[in-house]
Amino acid sequence: MSTTPYPLILEPILKPKVWGGRRLAEYGKHLPADGPTGESWELADLASTSASGGGGDSAHSAIVNGDLKGQTIADAMKQWGTDLLGDAKPTQTGGFPLLVKYLDAREHLSIQVHPSPAYAQAHPDAHLKTESWFILDAQPDEQGNPPVIYKGFNEGVTADDLKAAIENGTVPNIMRTELAVPGHCHTLPSGTVHALGAGVLVAEIQTPSDTTFRVYDWAKEYARQGRELHVDQAVECASFEHPPVAEQAEAFLADDMANMSAMPPRIGSTRHRVADTDFYTIDIVSASCESVPLVAPNDDRNTPIVVMLLKTMGASIATDNAEHQLQPGQTVLIPASIAKECSLRAGPGTEAVIARVV
């Protein structure tokens, strides 16, 4: 069956993680009654995943609205072709070129690195993975320590220092830490050694690679069996340059959502570019009682858009001939062929991540 392209609302894929928490429920996720949930894969189109990352199985997001309801992104790509992708290129396995998630870190994630460009060129089975974290919330951990992220190394750290730290179990001592601040976006080029710290909740946009080399797993701190470490690969991949500084999105609406119903609605919007990579861009939109075009001014790309609706008191995606109602926490894939006609009709208190393939 062939259908006309329309905005695709996606079903999240929840991932239990020992380091996860329960805060994804605040973003509309229906969590299992028991146990921690670390990730919600909002948009995924992976033929396979690693055992420690995606559980070892394939991951294809299901569509929950319209004529393609019950089918997957892979099915939509087959039916719509360039109407969906435009000028964007699929992955080497034919998948969609972005992976989009929410991450809730109750505990520290493992310190890890993804292949550098030089490593990927020398190892055809390894793939680059550039990612960006937009911080939604950051709370002290269970011991009261301030929330941080680990991002690159202290000044003067060398490859020999890294190898020794991995072997001695002292990697955190050589890492740069930054206070996790809601509204900040941290972009981590492939080759950056990094970890999300305990207490931090993020929206993550990344290239869909699953190649990860682990250098520290917090086994001692959390009294559990540590997973395999990848000493030689990590040392070969690691970048010792300072990663990009965080970009900040100034929220248009500073008022507490719980108090908005008692206040007159404010009208207006802001849009901030917080990531601009070789693979994707990320804008943060804060709006109230206004219609916001999904395509930014002077953006002439012919590529798909992903909208993560963070919070709202009423929002929809409007096309030239239809309106698609959204709930807080939902993620929508906008085909390239209709991107220019689409807008976010924002009710009071609307905030959204708008990512676009380069």
JOWOJO-V880577 format. One record per residue. N is the residue number from 1. RES is the residue in one letter. PHI is phi in whole degrees, -180 to 180 (* if undefined). BURIAL is b if it has 16 or more other ideal C-beta (glycine too) atoms within 10 Angstrom, else e. D_CENTER is the distance of its C-alpha to the mean C-alpha in Angstrom with 2 decimals. Layout:
n:N res:RES phi:PHI burial:BURIAL d_center:D_CENTER
n:N res:RES phi:PHI burial:BURIAL d_center:D_CENTER
This chain:
n:1 res:M phi:* burial:e d_center:31.78
n:2 res:S phi:-104 burial:e d_center:30.59
n:3 res:T phi:-127 burial:e d_center:28.92
n:4 res:T phi:-78 burial:e d_center:28.05
n:5 res:P phi:-56 burial:b d_center:24.35
n:6 res:Y phi:-150 burial:b d_center:22.78
n:7 res:P phi:-63 burial:b d_center:19.40
n:8 res:L phi:-102 burial:b d_center:17.86
n:9 res:I phi:-86 burial:b d_center:16.58
n:10 res:L phi:-112 burial:b d_center:14.68
n:11 res:E phi:-86 burial:b d_center:15.41
n:12 res:P phi:-69 burial:b d_center:12.76
n:13 res:I phi:-109 burial:b d_center:13.36
n:14 res:L phi:-86 burial:b d_center:13.79
n:15 res:K phi:-123 burial:b d_center:14.03
n:16 res:P phi:-68 burial:e d_center:16.71
n:17 res:K phi:-140 burial:b d_center:16.35
n:18 res:V phi:-61 burial:e d_center:19.22
n:19 res:W phi:-90 burial:b d_center:17.14
n:20 res:G phi:-81 burial:b d_center:15.51
n:21 res:G phi:-137 burial:b d_center:16.98
n:22 res:R phi:-128 burial:e d_center:17.71
n:23 res:R phi:-75 burial:b d_center:15.73
n:24 res:L phi:-64 burial:b d_center:13.45
n:25 res:A phi:-62 burial:e d_center:16.79
n:26 res:E phi:-68 burial:b d_center:16.55
n:27 res:Y phi:-112 burial:b d_center:13.89
n:28 res:G phi:79 burial:b d_center:16.27
n:29 res:K phi:-88 burial:b d_center:15.50
n:30 res:H phi:-89 burial:e d_center:18.85
n:31 res:L phi:-79 burial:b d_center:18.75
n:32 res:P phi:-57 burial:e d_center:21.58
n:33 res:A phi:-62 burial:e d_center:24.55
n:34 res:D phi:-125 burial:e d_center:24.45
n:35 res:G phi:87 burial:e d_center:22.25
n:36 res:P phi:-82 burial:b d_center:18.88
n:37 res:T phi:-116 burial:b d_center:15.60
n:38 res:G phi:-96 burial:b d_center:12.72
n:39 res:E phi:-138 burial:b d_center:9.88
n:40 res:S phi:-121 burial:b d_center:9.56
n:41 res:W phi:-81 burial:b d_center:8.54
n:42 res:E phi:-82 burial:b d_center:8.54
n:43 res:L phi:-142 burial:b d_center:9.28
n:44 res:A phi:-142 burial:b d_center:10.79
n:45 res:D phi:-147 burial:b d_center:13.94
n:46 res:L phi:-114 burial:b d_center:15.00
n:47 res:A phi:-69 burial:e d_center:18.73
n:48 res:S phi:-155 burial:e d_center:18.46
n:49 res:T phi:-136 burial:b d_center:16.39
n:50 res:S phi:-75 burial:e d_center:17.66
n:51 res:A phi:-61 burial:e d_center:19.57
n:52 res:S phi:-83 burial:b d_center:17.68
n:53 res:G phi:-91 burial:b d_center:14.15
n:54 res:G phi:-102 burial:b d_center:14.36
n:55 res:G phi:94 burial:e d_center:18.00
n:56 res:G phi:91 burial:e d_center:19.71
n:57 res:D phi:-99 burial:e d_center:19.68
n:58 res:S phi:-72 burial:b d_center:18.34
n:59 res:A phi:-144 burial:b d_center:15.44
n:60 res:H phi:-130 burial:b d_center:15.92
n:61 res:S phi:-63 burial:b d_center:14.59
n:62 res:A phi:-94 burial:b d_center:17.72
n:63 res:I phi:-93 burial:b d_center:18.77
n:64 res:V phi:-114 burial:e d_center:20.40
n:65 res:N phi:-139 burial:b d_center:22.38
n:66 res:G phi:72 burial:b d_center:25.12
n:67 res:D phi:-63 burial:e d_center:27.09
n:68 res:L phi:-95 burial:b d_center:24.38
n:69 res:K phi:-54 burial:e d_center:23.74
n:70 res:G phi:91 burial:e d_center:23.45
n:71 res:Q phi:-92 burial:b d_center:22.58
n:72 res:T phi:-113 burial:b d_center:19.36
n:73 res:I phi:-57 burial:b d_center:17.29
n:74 res:A phi:-59 burial:b d_center:19.51
n:75 res:D phi:-64 burial:e d_center:22.51
n:76 res:A phi:-63 burial:b d_center:21.49
n:77 res:M phi:-64 burial:b d_center:21.07
n:78 res:K phi:-66 burial:e d_center:24.53
n:79 res:Q phi:-77 burial:b d_center:26.11
n:80 res:W phi:-100 burial:b d_center:24.75
n:81 res:G phi:54 burial:e d_center:24.28
n:82 res:T phi:-70 burial:e d_center:24.04
n:83 res:D phi:-63 burial:b d_center:24.02
n:84 res:L phi:-86 burial:b d_center:20.42
n:85 res:L phi:-85 burial:b d_center:19.32
n:86 res:G phi:61 burial:b d_center:21.83
n:87 res:D phi:-88 burial:e d_center:21.90
n:88 res:A phi:-70 burial:b d_center:18.55
n:89 res:K phi:-101 burial:e d_center:19.26
n:90 res:P phi:-68 burial:e d_center:18.17
n:91 res:T phi:-69 burial:b d_center:17.36
n:92 res:Q phi:-61 burial:e d_center:20.49
n:93 res:T phi:-96 burial:e d_center:20.58
n:94 res:G phi:88 burial:e d_center:20.30
n:95 res:G phi:-89 burial:b d_center:16.79
n:96 res:F phi:-67 burial:b d_center:14.33
n:97 res:P phi:-81 burial:b d_center:12.88
n:98 res:L phi:-132 burial:b d_center:9.09
n:99 res:L phi:-123 burial:b d_center:6.94
n:100 res:V phi:-125 burial:b d_center:4.40
n:101 res:K phi:-142 burial:b d_center:4.28
n:102 res:Y phi:-108 burial:b d_center:5.97
n:103 res:L phi:-127 burial:b d_center:7.76
n:104 res:D phi:-119 burial:b d_center:11.35
n:105 res:A phi:-101 burial:b d_center:13.36
n:106 res:R phi:-74 burial:b d_center:17.04
n:107 res:E phi:-122 burial:b d_center:18.06
n:108 res:H phi:-60 burial:b d_center:17.09
n:109 res:L phi:-81 burial:b d_center:14.92
n:110 res:S phi:-61 burial:b d_center:16.94
n:111 res:I phi:-79 burial:b d_center:17.36
n:112 res:Q phi:-151 burial:b d_center:16.50
n:113 res:V phi:-147 burial:b d_center:16.33
n:114 res:H phi:-109 burial:b d_center:15.45
n:115 res:P phi:-54 burial:b d_center:18.29
n:116 res:S phi:-75 burial:b d_center:19.60
n:117 res:P phi:-55 burial:e d_center:20.93
n:118 res:A phi:-65 burial:e d_center:24.41
n:119 res:Y phi:-66 burial:b d_center:23.61
n:120 res:A phi:-64 burial:b d_center:21.90
n:121 res:Q phi:-67 burial:e d_center:24.94
n:122 res:A phi:-84 burial:e d_center:27.29
n:123 res:H phi:-130 burial:e d_center:25.62
n:124 res:P phi:-59 burial:e d_center:24.99
n:125 res:D phi:-85 burial:e d_center:23.25
n:126 res:A phi:-103 burial:b d_center:20.50
n:127 res:H phi:-131 burial:b d_center:17.57
n:128 res:L phi:-64 burial:b d_center:15.54
n:129 res:K phi:-145 burial:b d_center:11.90
n:130 res:T phi:-96 burial:b d_center:10.51
n:131 res:E phi:-140 burial:b d_center:7.11
n:132 res:S phi:-132 burial:b d_center:6.30
n:133 res:W phi:-109 burial:b d_center:6.03
n:134 res:F phi:-99 burial:b d_center:7.45
n:135 res:I phi:-79 burial:b d_center:9.96
n:136 res:L phi:-94 burial:b d_center:11.21
n:137 res:D phi:-154 burial:e d_center:14.01
n:138 res:A phi:-151 burial:b d_center:15.85
n:139 res:Q phi:-123 burial:b d_center:19.05
n:140 res:P phi:-56 burial:e d_center:21.63
n:141 res:D phi:-75 burial:b d_center:21.54
n:142 res:E phi:-66 burial:e d_center:24.33
n:143 res:Q phi:-96 burial:e d_center:26.73
n:144 res:G phi:87 burial:e d_center:26.16
n:145 res:N phi:-74 burial:e d_center:24.52
n:146 res:P phi:-65 burial:e d_center:22.33
n:147 res:P phi:-74 burial:b d_center:18.53
n:148 res:V phi:-137 burial:b d_center:17.41
n:149 res:I phi:-121 burial:b d_center:14.99
n:150 res:Y phi:-104 burial:b d_center:16.64
n:151 res:K phi:-152 burial:b d_center:16.22
n:152 res:G phi:78 burial:b d_center:19.00
n:153 res:F phi:-112 burial:b d_center:22.67
n:154 res:N phi:-63 burial:e d_center:25.55
n:155 res:E phi:-58 burial:e d_center:27.97
n:156 res:G phi:89 burial:e d_center:30.25
n:157 res:V phi:-68 burial:b d_center:28.51
n:158 res:T phi:-115 burial:e d_center:29.53
n:159 res:A phi:-61 burial:e d_center:28.80
n:160 res:D phi:-63 burial:e d_center:31.80
n:161 res:D phi:-62 burial:b d_center:30.51
n:162 res:L phi:-64 burial:b d_center:27.21
n:163 res:K phi:-60 burial:b d_center:29.17
n:164 res:A phi:-64 burial:e d_center:31.53
n:165 res:A phi:-67 burial:b d_center:28.86
n:166 res:I phi:-63 burial:b d_center:27.19
n:167 res:E phi:-68 burial:e d_center:30.67
n:168 res:N phi:-94 burial:e d_center:31.73
n:169 res:G phi:72 burial:e d_center:28.69
n:170 res:T phi:-123 burial:e d_center:28.24
n:171 res:V phi:-56 burial:b d_center:24.93
n:172 res:P phi:-56 burial:e d_center:23.69
n:173 res:N phi:-70 burial:e d_center:26.84
n:174 res:I phi:-105 burial:b d_center:25.92
n:175 res:M phi:-90 burial:b d_center:22.32
n:176 res:R phi:-76 burial:b d_center:21.50
n:177 res:T phi:-116 burial:e d_center:20.04
n:178 res:E phi:-128 burial:b d_center:18.71
n:179 res:L phi:-61 burial:e d_center:18.89
n:180 res:A phi:-81 burial:b d_center:15.64
n:181 res:V phi:-122 burial:e d_center:16.22
n:182 res:P phi:-55 burial:b d_center:14.55
n:183 res:G phi:96 burial:b d_center:13.91
n:184 res:H phi:-89 burial:b d_center:13.27
n:185 res:C phi:-120 burial:b d_center:10.50
n:186 res:H phi:-110 burial:b d_center:10.78
n:187 res:T phi:-101 burial:b d_center:10.42
n:188 res:L phi:-120 burial:b d_center:11.52
n:189 res:P phi:-60 burial:b d_center:13.62
n:190 res:S phi:-55 burial:b d_center:14.58
n:191 res:G phi:104 burial:b d_center:17.46
n:192 res:T phi:-83 burial:b d_center:16.24
n:193 res:V phi:-75 burial:b d_center:17.09
n:194 res:H phi:-158 burial:b d_center:14.68
n:195 res:A phi:-163 burial:b d_center:13.86
n:196 res:L phi:-85 burial:b d_center:12.26
n:197 res:G phi:-86 burial:b d_center:15.42
n:198 res:A phi:-61 burial:b d_center:16.97
n:199 res:G phi:93 burial:b d_center:16.61
n:200 res:V phi:-106 burial:b d_center:13.16
n:201 res:L phi:-119 burial:b d_center:10.63
n:202 res:V phi:-136 burial:b d_center:7.16
n:203 res:A phi:-96 burial:b d_center:4.40
n:204 res:E phi:-121 burial:b d_center:1.39
n:205 res:I phi:-113 burial:b d_center:3.07
n:206 res:Q phi:-153 burial:b d_center:5.86
n:207 res:T phi:-76 burial:b d_center:9.40
n:208 res:P phi:-85 burial:b d_center:10.46
n:209 res:S phi:-100 burial:b d_center:12.77
n:210 res:D phi:-118 burial:b d_center:13.74
n:211 res:T phi:-86 burial:b d_center:16.25
n:212 res:T phi:-135 burial:b d_center:16.08
n:213 res:F phi:-116 burial:b d_center:19.06
n:214 res:R phi:-93 burial:b d_center:19.48
n:215 res:V phi:-120 burial:b d_center:21.80
n:216 res:Y phi:-160 burial:b d_center:21.99
n:217 res:D phi:-124 burial:b d_center:21.36
n:218 res:W phi:58 burial:b d_center:22.90
n:219 res:A phi:-64 burial:e d_center:25.57
n:220 res:K phi:-67 burial:e d_center:28.28
n:221 res:E phi:-65 burial:e d_center:26.45
n:222 res:Y phi:-109 burial:e d_center:25.52
n:223 res:A phi:51 burial:e d_center:28.69
n:224 res:R phi:-142 burial:e d_center:27.25
n:225 res:Q phi:-69 burial:e d_center:27.57
n:226 res:G phi:-77 burial:e d_center:25.38
n:227 res:R phi:-88 burial:e d_center:23.72
n:228 res:E phi:-59 burial:e d_center:24.81
n:229 res:L phi:-104 burial:b d_center:24.30
n:230 res:H phi:-123 burial:b d_center:24.26
n:231 res:V phi:-64 burial:e d_center:26.53
n:232 res:D phi:-65 burial:e d_center:27.75
n:233 res:Q phi:-63 burial:b d_center:24.61
n:234 res:A phi:-65 burial:b d_center:22.59
n:235 res:V phi:-63 burial:b d_center:25.46
n:236 res:E phi:-69 burial:b d_center:25.68
n:237 res:C phi:-85 burial:b d_center:22.00
n:238 res:A phi:-64 burial:b d_center:21.50
n:239 res:S phi:-94 burial:b d_center:21.56
n:240 res:F phi:-107 burial:e d_center:23.86
n:241 res:E phi:-87 burial:e d_center:23.12
n:242 res:H phi:-69 burial:e d_center:21.40
n:243 res:P phi:-71 burial:b d_center:17.73
n:244 res:P phi:-59 burial:b d_center:16.97
n:245 res:V phi:-73 burial:e d_center:17.55
n:246 res:A phi:-69 burial:b d_center:15.08
n:247 res:E phi:-103 burial:b d_center:15.17
n:248 res:Q phi:-115 burial:e d_center:16.02
n:249 res:A phi:-101 burial:b d_center:15.77
n:250 res:E phi:-83 burial:e d_center:19.10
n:251 res:A phi:-68 burial:e d_center:18.92
n:252 res:F phi:-70 burial:b d_center:21.74
n:253 res:L phi:-108 burial:b d_center:22.42
n:254 res:A phi:-94 burial:e d_center:23.21
n:255 res:D phi:-74 burial:e d_center:25.11
n:256 res:D phi:-64 burial:e d_center:24.30
n:257 res:M phi:-57 burial:e d_center:23.22
n:258 res:A phi:-65 burial:e d_center:25.97
n:259 res:N phi:-99 burial:e d_center:28.61
n:260 res:M phi:-67 burial:b d_center:27.69
n:261 res:S phi:-63 burial:e d_center:29.92
n:262 res:A phi:-95 burial:e d_center:32.89
n:263 res:M phi:-117 burial:e d_center:32.21
n:264 res:P phi:-62 burial:e d_center:32.96
n:265 res:P phi:-65 burial:e d_center:29.91
n:266 res:R phi:-93 burial:e d_center:28.86
n:267 res:I phi:-119 burial:e d_center:28.42
n:268 res:G phi:143 burial:e d_center:26.25
n:269 res:S phi:-158 burial:b d_center:22.80
n:270 res:T phi:-132 burial:b d_center:20.93
n:271 res:R phi:-141 burial:b d_center:18.30
n:272 res:H phi:-126 burial:b d_center:16.76
n:273 res:R phi:-81 burial:e d_center:15.20
n:274 res:V phi:-113 burial:b d_center:12.88
n:275 res:A phi:-152 burial:b d_center:11.71
n:276 res:D phi:-143 burial:e d_center:14.08
n:277 res:T phi:-114 burial:b d_center:13.78
n:278 res:D phi:-73 burial:e d_center:15.84
n:279 res:F phi:-117 burial:b d_center:13.20
n:280 res:Y phi:-162 burial:b d_center:11.40
n:281 res:T phi:-119 burial:b d_center:11.88
n:282 res:I phi:-132 burial:b d_center:10.12
n:283 res:D phi:-115 burial:b d_center:12.64
n:284 res:I phi:-110 burial:b d_center:12.92
n:285 res:V phi:-110 burial:b d_center:15.82
n:286 res:S phi:-117 burial:b d_center:18.11
n:287 res:A phi:-149 burial:b d_center:21.04
n:288 res:S phi:-149 burial:b d_center:24.03
n:289 res:C phi:56 burial:b d_center:26.58
n:290 res:E phi:-150 burial:b d_center:25.70
n:291 res:S phi:-97 burial:e d_center:24.57
n:292 res:V phi:-114 burial:b d_center:21.88
n:293 res:P phi:-59 burial:e d_center:21.70
n:294 res:L phi:-73 burial:b d_center:18.30
n:295 res:V phi:-86 burial:b d_center:19.51
n:296 res:A phi:-68 burial:b d_center:19.90
n:297 res:P phi:-56 burial:e d_center:23.50
n:298 res:N phi:67 burial:e d_center:24.69
n:299 res:D phi:-96 burial:e d_center:21.75
n:300 res:D phi:-104 burial:e d_center:23.71
n:301 res:R phi:-66 burial:b d_center:21.10
n:302 res:N phi:-113 burial:e d_center:21.66
n:303 res:T phi:-140 burial:b d_center:18.17
n:304 res:P phi:-74 burial:b d_center:15.97
n:305 res:I phi:-124 burial:b d_center:13.67
n:306 res:V phi:-118 burial:b d_center:10.76
n:307 res:V phi:-114 burial:b d_center:11.31
n:308 res:M phi:-104 burial:b d_center:9.52
n:309 res:L phi:-84 burial:b d_center:12.70
n:310 res:L phi:-77 burial:b d_center:12.34
n:311 res:K phi:-157 burial:b d_center:16.10
n:312 res:T phi:-172 burial:b d_center:19.34
n:313 res:M phi:-107 burial:b d_center:22.99
n:314 res:G phi:138 burial:e d_center:23.08
n:315 res:A phi:-153 burial:b d_center:21.14
n:316 res:S phi:-151 burial:b d_center:21.35
n:317 res:I phi:-103 burial:b d_center:20.55
n:318 res:A phi:-108 burial:b d_center:23.92
n:319 res:T phi:-110 burial:b d_center:25.25
n:320 res:D phi:-64 burial:e d_center:28.84
n:321 res:N phi:-133 burial:e d_center:30.19
n:322 res:A phi:-159 burial:e d_center:27.94
n:323 res:E phi:-134 burial:e d_center:25.75
n:324 res:H phi:-116 burial:b d_center:22.94
n:325 res:Q phi:-71 burial:e d_center:22.56
n:326 res:L phi:-124 burial:b d_center:19.22
n:327 res:Q phi:-108 burial:e d_center:18.61
n:328 res:P phi:-55 burial:b d_center:16.32
n:329 res:G phi:93 burial:b d_center:12.99
n:330 res:Q phi:-78 burial:b d_center:13.43
n:331 res:T phi:-123 burial:b d_center:11.33
n:332 res:V phi:-128 burial:b d_center:13.59
n:333 res:L phi:-102 burial:b d_center:13.98
n:334 res:I phi:-102 burial:b d_center:16.68
n:335 res:P phi:-59 burial:b d_center:18.96
n:336 res:A phi:-58 burial:b d_center:20.03
n:337 res:S phi:-69 burial:b d_center:23.63
n:338 res:I phi:-117 burial:b d_center:23.20
n:339 res:A phi:-58 burial:b d_center:20.54
n:340 res:K phi:-69 burial:e d_center:23.34
n:341 res:E phi:-91 burial:e d_center:25.01
n:342 res:C phi:-92 burial:b d_center:22.08
n:343 res:S phi:-139 burial:b d_center:21.66
n:344 res:L phi:-96 burial:b d_center:19.94
n:345 res:R phi:-88 burial:b d_center:22.93
n:346 res:A phi:-102 burial:b d_center:21.97
n:347 res:G phi:-81 burial:b d_center:24.09
n:348 res:P phi:-56 burial:b d_center:24.46
n:349 res:G phi:70 burial:b d_center:21.54
n:350 res:T phi:-94 burial:b d_center:18.77
n:351 res:E phi:-134 burial:b d_center:15.46
n:352 res:A phi:-147 burial:b d_center:12.65
n:353 res:V phi:-95 burial:b d_center:9.65
n:354 res:I phi:-119 burial:b d_center:11.09
n:355 res:A phi:-109 burial:b d_center:9.54
n:356 res:R phi:-135 burial:b d_center:12.35
n:357 res:V phi:-68 burial:b d_center:13.24
n:358 res:V phi:-79 burial:e d_center:15.81
